[in-house]
Amino acid sequence: MKIFQILFLLANSICFAQNINVTALSTSLDTLENKKLFLSIYCKVDGLDFNGNKRIRLTYAQGKDMNNKSLNVDDFYYIGYDTDMIRKNNFPINFESKNKFVKITSIKGRFRYFTPTIENGGKRIIENLLENNSSNLFNDQKKIKGCFLDLEKLSFLKHNNKRQFKWEVRKIISTNGFNKTTFYSSLKWYFEEYKILKENFKQSFALYLEDPNDQFVGTQTIDGENRIDKLTSRANNAFNKLIIINYHQKATTTWKMIIEIETENSVMDYNFSLDNIEIPEKNYYN
């Protein structure tokens, strides 16, 4: 996509919480490959604490233009938190349309404020990664389930001892209360579709999740105060995730993994509204 015009806005903003403001800073207008128009409204939140790992993401937005047409965000599944932690207090509102955009008279929305700590369950620190096991990481949660998997061991058994392989898989499913069908589908993806060359990496870990409410936020790997670079691959569907985390260096006993999830006590939702969003005059490429 090529951004061809940016318009800075003077838009009224209201957030339904004391001293918290949402402001529309700018808009950009793109033309997608399918010829649809893609309008982004970049918003900033003031009045919340964004120190440490605290950050926000958009969870709902609906607009109405001057012709009384409704504008909707198609898929919030792909709208996550800012992973580079640079724009922790910003989020975009993205609308698509086959037709020319006109002035948006109002937007009603909601964003989620994420404040992960060990105490509120949003942050979990896993030590001794080299000795990880297949026990559930989220016993205190009603919906999300997950564990580390030793995929190298399972791969070896699959090719050399199928009986032991089936026993190991049944044990993992039973111990964690996993869904048998979705667990096998993730293993199938790994064994049949996962194409990254393992010789390019010196260490790998696998995290299997059943996450119907999409609580999982992400992982960080640290050694002391230093973050370890990683390459993450995953198989996602509406219910389960198999996340492969690869490293260019061998893990040591000092490595720790930080897992972040949304919990009842680590998130708070805020409603907001925006008014009178002007659209750039030029809506199409010449």
Secondary structure, DSSP 8 states (H G I E B T S, - for coil): -----EEE---EEEESSTT-EEEEEEEEEEE-TTS-EEEEEEEEEESS---TT-EEEEEEEEEEETT--EEE-S-GGG----TTSSSTTEEEEEEEESS----EEEEEEEEEEE---TTTTSEEEE--GGG--SS-S-TT-SS-EEEEE-HHHHHHHHHH-HHHHHHHHHHHHHHHT--HHHHHHHHHHHHHT----GGG-SEEEEEEEE-TT--EEEEEEEETTEE---EEEEEE-SSEEEEEEEESS---TTEEEEEEE--TTTEEEEEEEEEEE---S--S--
